Amino acid sequence: MFRRGVLGGAMALLGVGSARAQGTGAGAWPQRPVRMLIGFAPGGFTDIMARAVAEQLSAQLGQSFVIENRSGASGTIATTAVARAPADGYTLLFGHSTPNAVAAALFRDLPYDPLRDLTPISEVAVHPHMLVVPADSPFRSAADIVAAAKARPGSVTYASSGIGSVHHVACETFAKGAGIELTHVPYRGSAPAMADLIAGRVAMTIDGVSAVAPQIADGKLRPLAAGTLERIGRFPELPTLQELGYGEIDAMSWVGVFGPPGLPAEIVASLTAAMDRARPALVRVAESGGSVIAARNGAEFRDFIALEIGRYRAVLGDGQIPLN
């Protein structure tokens, strides 16, 4: 049923403004540098893909696209800023499935609606996740985890990068499909979660290929299953959790380009055309991190996000899970 922190006090002060710019002014867009906000710190999958996209858009459209990392509150601070920005094409968002889909199911007081308060322009890439355990774990299969959890409910722990993250939702979906109880251990980001997993302080996680593949190659983690509907090209021998009978689990992050609401059609068209031209150059960047280039634009991308929100709500219970 799955397809891919507490909001800080400052977050609550960020309202979605009602005043929007209604035009682009004289001349063709863009006439000056464009800011592209990211809701996460530099160095991760989202940041790497965003910088590759910014480089391509700069080359295609003849103006600088400048990345601005505005991290915090599960990526929703940057998303809120774009949702209330003027619709003049000079502030864009490199969005992620967490603030652009998960947050709508998780947070009751989210100060924007991902479908109403943003203009979806182009999906860029999807990043598959997989079930892994420490290399010295007694678990050698997903069935071993299920058996241990059934014998002692809550005894098997899993790490995530935070409440509402893809890892959190994927592991809970696995637990639901297997009819077991797992204990969630949330961290402030993937790096500390991965460190404790490797050290054996937690038993398992479902995390992205870019995070786990180097650790698998170094003999620090053992892969057990793909967390996606289809097998992962980089690990074709791994069965999917769905193949193993644990439900329709499709754990992957996705990223894409968004604008403020009411972004003029001519700017959307320029960005969409530029992204279509850029995709061949983005393939190598995506594949180096275990990702796959995506091709949804405009209304198709919006429909996909609506489906994602519905799937997350089915797991998260419309914001009913505890935020601690």
C-alpha positions in Angstrom: 0.0 0.0 0.0 3.1 2.2 -0.2 4.6 3.9 -3.1 8.4 6.2 -1.6 10.4 15.6 13.8 7.9 17.6 14.9 7.2 20.8 13.0 9.2 23.4 14.8 7.6 26.5 16.4 9.1 28.6 13.7 7.3 26.5 11.1 3.9 27.4 12.5 4.6 31.0 11.8 5.0 30.3 8.1 1.6 30.8 6.5 0.8 30.4 2.9 0.4 34.0 1.6 -2.5 35.0 -0.5 -0.7 37.7 -2.5 0.7 36.2 -5.7 2.4 37.9 -8.6 0.1 37.6 -11.6 2.5 38.1 -14.5 6.1 37.8 -15.5 6.7 41.4 -16.5 8.1 42.5 -19.8 10.4 40.3 -21.8 11.0 36.6 -21.9 11.7 34.6 -18.8 14.2 34.2 -17.3 16.0 37.6 -17.2 17.9 37.1 -14.0 19.1 34.2 -11.9 16.5 31.7 -10.6 16.6 30.4 -7.0 15.8 26.7 -6.5 15.2 25.8 -2.9 15.8 22.3 -1.4 14.5 21.2 1.9 17.5 19.1 2.9 21.2 19.6 3.7 23.9 19.4 1.0 25.4 16.0 0.0 22.4 13.7 -0.1 20.5 12.2 -3.0 18.1 15.2 -3.3 20.9 17.8 -3.3 23.1 15.9 -5.8 20.2 15.6 -8.2 19.1 19.2 -7.7 22.6 20.5 -8.6 22.7 18.4 -11.7 19.2 19.7 -12.7 20.3 23.3 -12.0 23.3 22.9 -14.2 21.2 21.6 -17.0 18.6 24.3 -16.7 21.3 27.0 -16.6 22.7 25.7 -19.9 19.2 25.3 -21.5 17.7 28.6 -20.5 20.7 30.9 -20.4 20.5 32.1 -16.8 21.9 30.8 -13.5 19.8 28.4 -11.5 21.1 28.8 -7.9 20.6 26.1 -5.3 19.6 27.2 -1.9 19.5 24.6 0.9 16.9 25.5 3.4 16.7 22.4 5.6 14.5 21.6 8.5 11.0 20.3 9.6 11.2 17.2 7.2 11.8 19.5 4.2 8.6 21.5 4.7 10.2 24.8 5.5 11.6 25.1 1.9 8.3 23.9 0.5 6.3 26.4 2.5 8.6 29.2 1.3 8.0 28.3 -2.4 4.2 27.9 -1.8 4.1 31.5 -0.6 6.6 32.9 -3.2 5.6 35.2 -6.1 4.6 33.3 -9.2 7.2 35.0 -11.3 9.4 32.0 -12.0 12.4 33.2 -10.0 11.7 31.0 -7.0 11.4 27.2 -7.6 11.4 24.1 -5.5 13.4 20.9 -6.0 10.8 18.9 -4.1 11.0 15.5 -2.4 8.4 12.9 -1.6 8.6 13.6 2.1 7.4 17.3 2.1 5.4 16.9 -1.1 3.4 13.8 -0.2 4.2 12.2 3.2 3.7 15.5 5.1 0.1 15.8 3.8 -0.7 12.5 5.5 1.4 13.1 8.6 1.0 16.7 9.8 -2.4 18.2 10.7 -1.1 21.8 10.7 0.9 21.7 7.5 0.9 25.3 6.2 0.4 24.4 2.6 -1.5 21.9 0.5 0.9 20.0 -1.9 -1.7 19.8 -4.6 -3.2 23.3 -4.3 -0.3 25.5 -3.3 2.4 24.3 -5.7 2.7 24.0 -9.4 4.1 20.5 -10.3 6.4 20.9 -13.3 8.5 17.8 -13.8 9.4 14.6 -11.9 13.1 14.0 -12.2 14.1 10.7 -10.6 12.9 7.9 -8.3 15.2 6.2 -5.8 14.4 2.6 -4.8 14.8 1.2 -1.3 15.8 -2.2 0.0 15.6 -4.2 3.3 19.0 -4.6 4.9 20.4 -5.9 8.2 23.9 -5.8 9.7 26.3 -8.2 8.1 26.6 -10.2 11.4 22.8 -10.3 11.9 21.2 -13.7 12.7 18.5 -12.7 10.1 19.3 -14.2 6.7 15.9 -13.6 5.2 12.8 -11.5 5.6 11.1 -14.6 6.9 13.7 -14.8 9.7 12.7 -11.3 10.8 9.0 -12.1 10.7 9.5 -15.3 12.7 11.5 -13.4 15.4 8.9 -10.6 15.6 6.1 -13.1 15.9 7.9 -15.0 18.7 8.6 -11.8 20.6 6.4 -8.9 19.4 8.3 -5.6 19.4 11.7 -7.2 19.9 12.9 -6.4 16.4 13.9 -2.8 16.0 14.3 -0.8 12.8 16.0 2.5 12.1 14.7 5.4 10.1 15.8 9.0 9.3 12.8 10.3 11.2 9.1 10.0 11.8 7.2 10.1 8.5 10.3 9.3 6.4 10.2 6.8 3.6 12.1 4.3 5.8 9.5 4.7 8.6 6.6 4.2 6.3 8.2 1.3 4.4 9.0 -0.6 7.6 5.6 -0.1 9.0 4.0 -1.2 5.8 6.2 -4.3 5.9 5.1 -5.0 9.5 1.4 -4.5 8.5 1.8 -6.9 5.6 3.6 -9.5 7.6 1.2 -9.2 10.6 4.0 -8.3 13.0 5.0 -5.6 15.5 8.3 -3.8 15.0 9.8 -1.2 17.2 10.7 2.1 15.5 13.9 3.9 16.4 13.9 7.3 14.6 17.1 9.3 14.0 17.8 12.8 12.8 18.8 11.8 9.3 20.0 8.8 7.4 23.7 9.0 8.5 23.2 8.4 12.2 20.6 5.7 11.5 23.0 3.9 9.1 25.8 4.2 11.7 23.8 2.5 14.4 22.5 -0.1 12.0 26.0 -1.1 11.0 27.0 -1.2 14.7 24.1 -3.6 15.4 22.3 -1.2 17.7 19.2 -1.7 15.6 18.2 -4.8 13.7 17.1 -3.6 10.3 15.9 -0.8 8.0 14.5 -0.2 4.5 16.7 2.5 3.0 17.8 3.8 -0.4 20.2 2.1 -2.7 22.7 5.0 -2.6 22.9 4.7 1.2 23.1 0.9 1.5 25.0 -0.2 -1.6 28.5 1.0 -0.5 27.9 -0.7 2.9 26.9 -3.9 1.2 30.0 -3.8 -1.0 32.2 -3.2 2.1 30.6 -6.2 3.8 28.9 -4.1 6.5 25.3 -4.8 5.6 23.4 -7.8 4.3 20.6 -7.2 1.7 17.5 -9.3 2.2 14.8 -7.9 -0.2 13.9 -5.1 -2.6 11.3 -2.8 -1.1 9.9 -2.0 -4.5 7.2 -3.5 -6.7 9.9 -4.6 -9.2 13.3 -6.0 -8.6 16.1 -3.4 -8.4 18.4 -3.5 -11.4 21.5 -3.1 -9.3 20.5 -6.2 -7.2 18.5 -8.3 -9.6 18.9 -11.5 -7.4 16.9 -9.9 -4.5 13.2 -10.8 -4.4 10.8 -8.0 -3.6 8.9 -8.0 -0.4 5.7 -8.3 -2.5 7.1 -11.5 -4.1 7.7 -12.8 -0.6 4.1 -12.3 0.3 4.2 -9.2 2.5 1.9 -6.9 0.6 2.1 -4.2 -2.1 5.2 -2.4 -0.8 6.8 0.2 -3.2 9.4 2.0 -1.1 11.1 4.7 -3.0 11.8 8.4 -2.8 11.1 10.7 -5.7 12.2 14.2 -6.6 11.0 16.8 -9.0 10.7 20.5 -9.9 7.9 22.7 -8.6 6.9 26.3 -8.7 4.5 28.5 -6.7 0.8 28.3 -7.4 -0.4 30.2 -10.4 2.9 29.9 -12.2 2.3 31.3 -15.7 1.8 28.7 -18.4 4.6 30.0 -20.6 7.1 29.6 -17.7 5.8 26.1 -17.0 6.1 25.3 -20.7 9.7 26.6 -20.8 10.8 24.6 -17.8 9.0 21.4 -19.0 10.7 21.6 -22.4 14.1 22.3 -20.8 13.7 19.3 -18.5 12.7 17.0 -21.4 15.9 18.1 -23.1 18.0 17.6 -20.0 16.9 14.1 -19.1 19.5 12.3 -21.2 22.3 14.2 -19.4 20.8 13.4 -16.0 20.8 9.6 -16.5 24.4 9.1 -15.4 24.0 11.2 -12.3 20.9 9.3 -11.3 22.3 5.8 -12.0 25.5 6.5 -10.1 23.3 6.8 -6.9 21.1 3.8 -7.8 18.2 6.0 -9.0 16.1 5.9 -12.2 15.2 8.9 -14.3 11.5 9.7 -14.3 9.5 11.4 -17.0 6.1 12.7 -15.6 5.3 16.3 -16.3 2.5 18.7 -15.4 -0.9 17.1 -14.8 0.5 13.5 -15.0 3.0 14.5 -12.2 0.2 16.0 -10.2 -2.0 12.9 -10.5 0.9 10.8 -9.3 1.4 13.0 -6.3 -2.3 12.7 -5.4 -2.0 8.9 -5.6 1.1 9.1 -3.4 -0.7 11.2 -0.7 -3.6 8.7 -0.7 -1.2 5.8 -0.2 0.6 7.5 2.6 -2.6 8.3 4.3 -3.7 4.7 4.1 -0.5 3.8 6.2 -0.2 6.8 8.4 -3.9 7.2 9.3 -4.4 10.8 8.3 -2.0 12.2 10.8 -3.0 9.9 13.7 0.5 8.4 14.4 2.4 10.0 17.4 5.1 12.5 16.6 7.6 11.3 19.2 
